[in-house]
Every structure is written in C-alpha cells, then in structure tokens.
Amino acid sequence: MAHKKTAVIGDPIDHSLSPKIHNHWIESKQIDVGAYQKINVKKENFIRDVDGLIEEGYYGLNVTVPLKEDAYKYCDNTSDVARTLKAVNTLIVNKDGVYGDNTDPIGFEKSIANKGLNNKLCLVLGAGGSARAVVYALTHMKCEIGIYNRTRENAESLCSDLGVEATVLTEKTISEFIGSSHLVVNTTSLGQQEGEENNLIDFSSLNSSAHVYDLIYNPSKTTFLRQAEKNGCTVQNGLEMLIHQAAQSFNVWHDIMPEIDEELMSVLGAN
C-alpha cells in the first residue's frame, strides 16, 4: 500500500520550515507515512492542484499564503474557528470529504501562554489574515485590543467579520494606546525584506515592560524587534507560533501530540 502523504502548499513555498518540523516529528515518533513535502501551488490552480494531490494520496495538507481563503471555500466542512476566520491552514481528507481547520489562533495563543497576558491591553499592527488569527486568539484570552492599520476600513472590516469589540486606532490615537499596551504584535510583512524598516510605531512611547512580538521569523530578529530591545522590551518572533500550529495539525492527522523540545529547536537552528 502506498504511504499516506502530508505536505504544505503555498506560493512562494521555498522558505517554509514546515517540512523540517513535521519530518522531525515523523522520524522521532516512527510514524509509517511518507516524508512531509513542500509544494508550490498557484492561487489560480488551487482546485486543480489540490484535487490532484488528493488523488496522489495526500490526506493532510497545511496551507499558507496566499491560499488560506481558497482552502476554506474548497472544504466540504470546517471547524468553528475556520468558519469564523473564513480561512483554513489545515486540510484533512477523510471518508466524508475534505475537512478544514485553522490552527493559527491556538498556535499564537500557546506561543505566549507563559507571558501573563490574559486580560491585558494589546496592540495589533495590520489587518490581514494573520491579524485575524491573532485577534481571534487575543479575544479568547479576554484581552482589550487595539488595531492599527494604514487602511482603517480593513481594520473595521476585521472587527465586524469576527464580531469582536476592538479599538480601531488612527495615527493620532495610536501613541496614547501604545503607552498603555502590555503586548504589541506586528502581523504585517514589513521587515521581511532585507533592509526594510517597520516604522508603524514610535517605540519611545512604549513602556519597557511591554512584550513585543513580530510574526516574521525569517529574519529571526527584524529591525522592529531590535528597536523594541533597545527600548528594554522583551521580544519574540513567529517561530513558536509556527511550531505550535504545526503541532496541532500533526495531532489532527496522526492522532499524536508531538513534543516541542530542544532537539526540534536545534533542527531549526533556533538554539
């Protein structure tokens, strides 16, 4: 019998660390499945390519940008989280068809579980798909949320789509909100390109006791995080969120919750 197969799909996909994470767990747990792959799928070919992968024996797919909304529409059934976010990052093929889940919110929440941020004031920068996952998680943590996005309408749409109460900030109101924030999360792609600056906030207004989180994990320390460190803040990149959401997907497919240990961090070069 052919091995069951799992993979991550997206465009671009070369940068993905997901194969290193999943294959480490597959080997350490000695699971009898094929190696986890990364496969480039273009948005316009989504249905054709995913149909083909399922035909080839893929029964679990992670989905990254820009395909999460396409994956949601493709599913026969979805989790409540995916339905709320209208985005799917985990596809499960079973006898009832294709089921979609979104493990990004729980991945984010678990990545900051030890930071004591429940019920705290949190600032989210950006209003795209990643921001939606973060706002969903922070709402679950009963945080008071402020959202700043250069296009204010997108931030307002995020709140109405998710049915959450948050303060949509402007350039004038953000500085006051920053001063009281316990957590600042950058969900934008600013800083991903070499030499690219993220100047969305003035760090001199931020309390040095705040925790600053950038979802970007490559580079491992963006200029945004460096600025925060200079201000005395604790900082974190998106690697732990990636690992925790991967663990949830792995559990859904293989019915085993993998360990997040020093050996895995060493494989990822994060020690």
C-alpha positions in Angstrom: 0.0 0.0 0.0 1.3 3.5 -0.8 2.3 5.6 2.1 -0.2 8.2 3.2 1.3 11.6 2.5 1.3 15.1 4.0 2.6 18.5 2.7 2.5 22.2 2.9 1.2 24.2 -0.1 1.6 27.9 -0.9 3.2 30.4 -3.3 6.1 31.0 -2.6 6.9 27.9 -0.6 10.7 27.5 -0.7 11.2 29.4 2.5 8.9 27.1 4.5 10.3 25.5 7.7 7.3 23.2 8.0 9.0 20.1 6.4 11.8 20.3 8.9 9.3 20.4 11.8 7.0 17.7 10.6 9.7 15.3 9.3 11.5 15.6 12.7 8.3 14.5 14.4 7.5 11.8 11.9 11.0 10.3 12.4 11.1 10.7 16.2 7.6 9.1 16.5 8.4 6.4 13.8 5.2 7.1 12.0 4.6 5.0 8.9 3.9 7.8 6.5 5.8 9.4 3.6 8.1 12.4 4.1 6.2 15.7 4.5 6.8 17.8 1.4 6.5 21.4 0.3 4.6 22.0 -2.9 4.2 25.2 -4.9 0.5 25.8 -5.7 -0.5 28.9 -7.5 -3.8 30.6 -6.5 -5.3 30.3 -10.0 -4.6 26.5 -10.0 -5.8 25.7 -6.4 -8.7 23.4 -7.2 -7.0 21.5 -10.0 -3.7 21.1 -8.0 -5.3 20.1 -4.7 -7.7 17.6 -6.5 -4.5 16.1 -8.0 -2.7 15.9 -4.7 -5.6 14.1 -3.0 -5.7 11.7 -6.0 -2.0 11.0 -5.3 -2.7 10.0 -1.7 -2.2 13.2 0.2 -4.6 13.1 3.2 -3.2 16.1 5.1 -2.2 19.5 3.8 -1.0 22.6 5.5 -2.0 25.8 3.6 0.0 29.0 3.7 -0.3 32.4 2.0 -2.0 33.2 -0.3 -4.2 30.1 -0.4 -6.0 30.0 3.0 -9.2 31.6 1.8 -9.2 29.3 -1.3 -8.8 26.3 1.1 -11.8 27.5 3.1 -14.0 27.6 0.0 -12.7 24.2 -1.1 -13.8 22.3 2.1 -16.9 20.2 2.5 -16.9 21.0 6.2 -14.9 23.2 8.6 -14.2 23.8 12.3 -15.9 26.8 14.0 -12.5 28.7 14.1 -12.1 28.3 10.3 -15.7 29.3 9.7 -15.2 32.5 11.8 -11.9 33.4 10.1 -13.1 32.2 6.7 -9.6 30.8 6.3 -8.1 27.3 6.5 -4.5 26.3 7.2 -5.1 22.6 7.7 -6.9 20.2 5.3 -7.9 16.7 6.4 -9.1 14.3 3.8 -11.5 11.6 5.2 -14.4 9.4 4.1 -16.8 12.4 4.4 -14.7 14.6 2.0 -12.3 17.4 2.9 -12.4 19.0 6.4 -10.8 22.3 7.1 -9.4 23.7 10.3 -7.3 26.7 11.3 -4.7 26.1 13.9 -3.1 29.6 13.7 -5.1 31.1 16.7 -4.2 28.3 19.1 -0.7 28.3 17.7 -0.4 32.0 18.6 -2.1 31.6 22.0 0.2 28.7 23.0 3.3 30.7 21.9 2.6 33.4 24.5 0.9 31.2 27.2 3.6 31.8 29.7 3.7 35.6 29.3 0.8 36.5 31.7 -1.0 38.5 29.0 -4.6 37.4 29.6 -7.0 40.3 30.2 -4.2 42.8 29.2 -4.2 45.7 26.8 -2.8 44.5 23.4 -1.9 46.4 20.2 -2.2 44.6 16.9 -0.5 46.1 13.8 -2.1 45.1 10.5 -5.5 43.8 9.5 -4.8 40.9 7.1 -5.3 37.1 7.5 -2.6 36.8 10.2 -4.1 39.7 12.2 -7.5 37.9 12.1 -5.9 34.8 13.7 -4.1 36.9 16.4 -7.2 39.0 17.2 -9.3 35.8 17.5 -6.7 34.4 19.9 -6.5 37.6 22.0 -10.3 37.8 22.2 -10.2 34.2 23.6 -7.7 35.4 26.1 -10.1 38.2 27.1 -7.6 40.9 26.1 -8.5 44.5 25.4 -7.5 45.0 21.8 -6.4 48.0 19.7 -5.9 47.6 15.9 -3.8 49.9 13.8 -3.8 49.5 10.0 -2.9 52.1 7.4 -6.2 51.4 5.7 -8.6 52.0 8.5 -11.5 50.3 6.6 -9.7 47.0 6.7 -9.4 47.1 10.5 -13.1 47.9 10.8 -14.0 45.0 8.5 -11.8 42.7 10.6 -13.8 43.6 13.7 -17.2 43.3 12.1 -16.3 40.0 10.3 -15.1 38.4 13.6 -17.8 40.0 15.7 -15.2 41.4 18.2 -15.0 44.6 20.1 -11.7 46.4 19.5 -10.5 50.0 19.2 -9.6 50.9 15.6 -6.7 53.3 16.0 -5.6 56.2 13.9 -2.2 57.9 13.6 -3.4 60.3 16.2 -4.8 57.8 18.7 -2.2 55.1 18.5 0.5 56.9 20.5 -1.7 57.0 23.6 -2.7 53.4 23.2 1.0 52.3 22.8 1.8 53.9 26.2 -0.6 51.5 28.0 0.0 48.4 25.9 1.4 45.2 27.5 1.7 43.4 24.2 2.5 44.7 20.7 2.1 42.3 17.7 3.3 43.0 14.2 1.2 41.0 11.8 2.4 42.9 8.7 5.1 41.7 6.3 7.1 45.0 6.9 10.6 44.0 7.8 10.7 40.7 5.9 12.8 42.0 3.1 16.5 42.8 4.0 16.9 46.4 5.0 13.2 47.0 5.1 12.1 49.2 8.1 8.9 48.8 10.1 8.1 52.3 11.4 4.5 51.8 12.3 5.0 52.7 15.9 7.2 55.1 18.0 9.0 52.8 20.5 9.8 55.8 22.7 6.1 55.8 23.7 6.1 52.1 24.7 6.6 51.0 28.2 9.8 49.0 28.6 7.8 46.3 30.4 5.8 45.5 27.3 6.3 42.3 25.3 6.9 42.9 21.5 6.0 40.1 19.1 6.8 40.0 15.3 5.1 37.2 13.4 8.0 37.2 10.9 10.6 34.5 11.8 13.0 35.0 8.9 15.0 37.1 9.6 14.9 35.8 13.2 15.3 39.3 14.6 13.7 42.1 12.4 14.6 45.8 12.8 11.2 46.0 14.6 12.3 43.6 17.3 15.8 45.3 17.5 14.2 48.6 18.1 12.0 47.1 20.8 15.0 45.5 22.5 16.8 48.9 22.6 13.7 50.2 24.4 14.2 47.4 27.1 11.2 45.3 26.0 11.2 41.5 25.8 10.8 40.3 22.2 9.7 37.2 20.3 9.5 36.2 16.7 6.9 34.0 15.0 8.8 30.7 15.2 7.0 29.4 18.3 3.6 30.2 16.7 4.6 28.3 13.6 5.7 25.3 15.7 2.6 25.3 17.9 0.2 25.5 14.9 2.2 22.7 13.3 1.9 20.5 16.4 -1.9 21.0 16.3 -2.0 19.9 12.6 0.3 17.0 13.3 -2.1 15.8 16.0 -5.2 16.1 13.8 -3.5 13.9 11.1 -1.6 11.4 13.2 -3.5 11.4 16.5 -0.3 12.1 18.3 0.6 15.4 20.0 4.4 15.9 19.4 6.9 17.3 21.8 8.3 20.7 21.3 11.8 20.2 22.7 15.4 21.3 22.5 16.1 18.7 19.8 13.5 20.3 17.5 14.8 23.8 18.2 18.3 22.5 17.3 17.0 21.1 14.0 15.6 24.5 13.2 18.8 26.3 14.2 17.0 28.2 16.9 19.1 27.3 19.9 
